[in-house]
Amino acid sequence: MFADQSGFYLLPAVVRTYAPVGKTPILKEHLGRDHLSAMSAITLEGKLYMMEQERAFKGEDVVRFLKHLMRQIPGKLLLIWDGSAIHRSRAVKDFLASGASWRLKLEQLPGYAPDLNPDEGIWKHLKRRELKNLCCESLAELKVELRKAKERLRHKRGHPRLHQAAGIRGLGGCAEICNCRRSRDSRSSSSTNMRRSSRNISSRSFWSRSNT
């Protein structure tokens, strides 16, 4: 499964929308930097887990989220996330050393590669679709709307749009990517072979004409 963090602000995510002709839609918002911090994890089957709070995440909060995942999901877990400092915090290392490492394995994504994390697509879908143009009066109201959006997204589990938003296609996703890369390589190699063969044919035809 893949995990990531994001923030949801009182300022709305303004996107293009419908309105009567000649009437520009106006959003009345409260200027401020108040926000909710959220952390989520998504499985390859599209099952979503999320936790939100009204302060920035620290190492202890990450451990609390990991414990929540281990309570909800039986068996061993492979969690893939980025190289954020809180993912490498002392609290996380102590948690693994205390015995959690026999069930939980953490893997780090390459640096500056957000496209490799399907959870980034979940954040984008929540902000740009489920919560688009939403103006909340307080963090409490924003938390309620976020939880509603999360439940709507959970009901779409297994839906092609959810997998499209997350950028995953089940266990075959990596194979599909590899096959696409191979096909591109094969196309490039085949085109190179075609150019070489055409050069050989033209050279043979030239020598045949010169010899005659």
C-alpha positions in Angstrom: 0.0 0.0 0.0 1.0 3.6 -0.5 0.8 6.5 2.1 1.2 10.3 2.0 0.2 13.5 3.8 -1.5 16.6 2.6 -3.2 19.7 3.9 -6.8 21.0 3.5 -7.2 24.8 3.9 -10.3 26.9 4.6 -9.5 28.6 1.3 -11.4 26.8 -1.4 -9.9 25.0 -4.3 -11.2 27.2 -7.1 -11.9 25.3 -10.3 -14.0 26.0 -13.4 -17.7 25.5 -13.0 -21.1 26.3 -14.6 -22.9 29.6 -14.1 -25.7 31.6 -15.9 -24.6 33.6 -18.9 -23.2 37.0 -17.9 -23.0 36.1 -14.1 -19.5 35.3 -12.9 -19.7 33.0 -9.9 -18.2 34.6 -6.7 -16.9 32.6 -3.7 -17.0 34.4 -0.3 -14.1 33.0 1.7 -12.2 33.8 4.9 -8.6 34.6 4.3 -6.3 32.6 6.6 -3.9 29.8 6.8 -5.9 27.6 9.1 -5.9 24.0 7.8 -6.4 20.4 8.5 -3.5 18.0 8.2 -4.4 14.6 6.8 -2.6 11.3 6.3 -3.9 8.5 4.2 -3.0 5.1 2.8 -4.5 3.3 -0.2 -4.2 -0.4 -1.1 -3.8 -1.7 -4.6 -7.4 -2.9 -4.4 -8.5 0.7 -3.8 -9.3 0.5 0.0 -8.6 3.9 1.6 -7.6 4.7 5.2 -7.3 8.3 6.4 -6.7 10.3 9.6 -6.9 14.0 10.0 -6.0 16.5 12.7 -5.8 20.3 13.3 -2.0 20.5 13.6 1.0 19.4 11.5 1.9 15.7 11.6 4.9 14.7 13.7 6.7 11.4 14.2 4.3 10.3 17.0 1.3 11.0 14.8 2.8 8.9 12.1 3.3 6.0 14.5 -0.4 6.4 15.6 -1.5 6.1 12.0 0.7 3.0 11.4 -0.8 1.4 14.5 -4.2 2.1 13.1 -3.3 0.4 9.8 -1.9 -2.6 11.7 -5.2 -3.0 13.6 -7.3 -2.7 10.5 -5.3 -4.9 8.2 -4.3 -8.4 9.2 -1.0 -10.0 8.3 2.2 -8.4 7.0 2.2 -5.0 5.5 4.4 -3.3 2.9 4.0 0.5 3.1 5.6 2.7 0.4 5.9 6.4 1.0 8.3 9.3 0.3 11.4 10.4 2.2 9.7 13.0 4.4 11.5 13.8 7.6 8.7 12.5 9.8 8.8 9.2 8.0 12.5 8.9 9.2 11.9 10.3 12.6 13.1 8.7 15.8 9.6 7.8 16.9 9.1 5.7 13.7 12.5 4.0 14.2 11.7 3.2 17.8 8.3 1.8 16.8 9.9 -0.6 14.3 12.6 -1.6 16.8 10.0 -2.3 19.4 8.7 -5.3 17.4 6.5 -3.8 14.7 9.1 -4.6 12.0 8.1 -8.3 11.9 4.7 -7.2 10.5 5.4 -3.9 8.9 8.0 -3.1 6.2 8.6 0.5 5.1 10.0 1.4 1.7 11.0 4.8 0.5 10.2 6.2 -3.0 12.9 7.9 -5.0 13.3 11.6 -4.4 11.2 14.1 -6.3 9.0 11.4 -7.8 5.4 12.2 -6.6 3.9 10.6 -9.7 5.0 7.2 -8.4 2.7 7.5 -5.4 -1.0 6.7 -6.2 -2.0 8.5 -2.9 -1.1 11.8 -4.6 -4.0 11.1 -7.0 -6.4 10.7 -4.1 -5.5 14.1 -2.7 -6.0 15.7 -6.2 -9.4 14.0 -6.6 -10.5 15.1 -3.1 -9.5 18.7 -3.6 -10.3 19.2 -7.3 -13.5 17.2 -7.5 -15.1 16.2 -4.1 -14.3 19.6 -2.3 -14.1 21.9 -5.3 -15.2 25.5 -4.7 -16.2 24.7 -1.1 -16.1 27.5 1.4 -16.1 26.5 5.0 -16.6 28.8 8.0 -14.3 26.8 10.4 -12.0 23.8 10.7 -14.8 21.8 12.3 -17.0 22.3 9.2 -14.1 21.5 6.9 -13.5 18.3 8.9 -17.1 17.3 8.4 -17.0 17.9 4.7 -13.7 16.1 4.3 -15.1 13.1 6.1 -18.2 13.1 3.8 -15.9 13.3 0.8 -13.8 10.5 2.1 -16.9 8.3 2.5 -18.1 9.1 -1.0 -14.7 8.0 -2.2 -14.8 4.8 -0.2 -18.1 3.9 -1.8 -16.3 4.1 -5.2 -13.8 1.5 -4.1 -13.1 -0.7 -7.1 -14.7 1.9 -9.4 -12.5 2.6 -12.5 -12.6 6.4 -11.7 -11.1 5.8 -8.3 -8.3 3.7 -9.8 -7.8 6.3 -12.5 -7.6 9.1 -9.9 -5.0 7.1 -7.9 -3.2 5.9 -11.0 -3.3 2.2 -10.1 -4.7 -0.8 -11.9 -4.3 -3.5 -9.3 -1.3 -5.8 -9.1 -0.8 -5.7 -12.8 0.0 -2.0 -12.8 3.7 -2.4 -12.6 3.6 -5.1 -15.3 1.6 -2.8 -17.6 4.1 0.0 -17.1 7.0 -2.3 -17.8 5.2 -3.7 -20.9 4.7 -0.1 -22.1 8.3 0.6 -21.6 9.3 -2.6 -23.4 6.9 -1.8 -26.2 8.4 1.7 -26.6 11.9 0.2 -26.6 10.8 -2.5 -29.1 9.2 0.2 -31.3 12.4 2.3 -31.2 14.6 -0.8 -31.9 12.3 -1.9 -34.7 12.3 1.5 -36.3 16.1 1.5 -36.0 16.3 -1.9 -37.6 14.0 -0.6 -40.4 16.2 2.4 -41.0 19.3 0.1 -41.1 17.6 -2.3 -43.5 16.5 0.5 -45.7 20.0 1.8 -45.8 21.3 -1.7 -46.7 18.7 -2.0 -49.4 19.6 1.4 -50.9 23.3 0.6 -50.7 22.8 -2.8 -52.4 20.6 -1.2 -55.1 23.3 1.4 -55.6 26.1 -1.2 -56.0 23.9 -3.2 -58.3 23.3 -0.2 -60.6 27.0 0.7 -60.6 28.0 -2.8 -61.4 25.6 -3.0 -64.3 
